[in-house]
């Protein structure tokens, strides 16, 4: 079991705080989805392997791959911009940014716009209405 207050738990909380996000448990691991699309693979969290996450990074993949222990995600997902990164050695704030980038890469435009409004971001938003 992941220890209470772990970085993994923090990233799950960030992911689940995004519009329309929900937790699921396929293949014996924890994932976070928006609608039917996964944007965060968070592993089993049982301590059986080093803690790591996989996120889709259309803009930051090269940066993520520069961290020791990072690699393109297996099962062909790496070709689509997915990167698996260890939680140790990567700044927590950067991991949180990558969770949001992954969400933005797969979420419907309507939900991304909702996130932008909630966070006060205005770039890319259509006018009022």
URQUI-V576428 format. One record per residue. N is the residue number from 1. RES is the residue in three letters. D_CENTER is the distance of its C-alpha to the mean C-alpha in Angstrom with 2 decimals. Layout:
N|RES|D_CENTER + N|RES|D_CENTER
This chain:
1|UNK|19.93 + 2|UNK|17.39 + 3|UNK|19.53 + 4|UNK|19.45 + 5|UNK|17.74 + 6|UNK|15.73 + 7|UNK|12.78 + 8|UNK|10.83 + 9|UNK|12.33 + 10|UNK|11.50 + 11|UNK|7.69 + 12|UNK|8.39 + 13|UNK|10.77 + 14|UNK|8.76 + 15|UNK|6.48 + 16|UNK|9.94 + 17|UNK|11.62 + 18|UNK|10.42 + 19|UNK|13.28 + 20|UNK|13.78 + 21|UNK|10.81 + 22|UNK|12.22 + 23|UNK|11.96 + 24|UNK|13.65 + 25|UNK|15.21 + 26|UNK|16.21 + 27|UNK|17.66 + 28|UNK|17.90 + 29|UNK|14.30 + 30|UNK|11.72 + 31|UNK|9.11 + 32|UNK|7.80 + 33|UNK|9.38 + 34|UNK|10.83 + 35|UNK|14.38 + 36|UNK|14.52 + 37|UNK|11.52 + 38|UNK|8.62 + 39|UNK|5.16 + 40|UNK|3.91 + 41|UNK|7.13 + 42|UNK|8.35 + 43|UNK|11.91 + 44|UNK|15.13 + 45|UNK|15.21 + 46|UNK|18.94 + 47|UNK|19.64 + 48|UNK|20.85 + 49|UNK|18.73 + 50|UNK|17.25 + 51|UNK|13.94 + 52|UNK|11.06 + 53|UNK|7.52 + 54|UNK|6.75 + 55|UNK|4.54 + 56|UNK|6.95 + 57|UNK|8.69 + 58|UNK|11.95 + 59|UNK|13.17 + 60|UNK|12.04 + 61|UNK|12.30 + 62|UNK|15.76 + 63|UNK|14.94 + 64|UNK|12.30 + 65|UNK|14.91 + 66|UNK|17.51 + 67|UNK|16.40 + 68|UNK|18.57 + 69|UNK|17.20 + 70|UNK|14.41 + 71|UNK|15.06 + 72|UNK|14.29 + 73|UNK|12.79 + 74|UNK|15.88 + 75|UNK|17.46 + 76|UNK|17.54 + 77|UNK|13.85 + 78|UNK|14.28 + 79|UNK|16.77 + 80|UNK|14.36 + 81|UNK|12.21 + 82|UNK|9.82 + 83|UNK|9.94 + 84|UNK|10.16 + 85|UNK|10.59 + 86|UNK|12.73 + 87|UNK|12.18 + 88|UNK|15.83 + 89|UNK|16.85 + 90|UNK|13.82 + 91|UNK|14.26 + 92|UNK|12.24 + 93|UNK|12.21 + 94|UNK|10.88 + 95|UNK|7.86 + 96|UNK|7.44 + 97|UNK|8.24 + 98|UNK|5.79 + 99|UNK|2.88 + 100|UNK|6.01 + 101|UNK|7.05 + 102|UNK|4.94 + 103|UNK|6.18 + 104|UNK|9.36 + 105|UNK|9.78 + 106|UNK|10.25 + 107|UNK|11.48 + 108|UNK|15.25 + 109|UNK|16.91 + 110|UNK|18.48 + 111|UNK|15.36 + 112|UNK|14.10 + 113|UNK|17.67 + 114|UNK|17.60 + 115|UNK|14.70 + 116|UNK|16.75 + 117|UNK|19.86 + 118|UNK|18.54 + 119|UNK|17.43 + 120|UNK|20.65 + 121|UNK|19.35 + 122|UNK|21.94 + 123|UNK|21.35 + 124|UNK|21.03 + 125|UNK|22.24 + 126|UNK|25.42 + 127|UNK|28.36 + 128|UNK|29.06 + 129|UNK|29.49
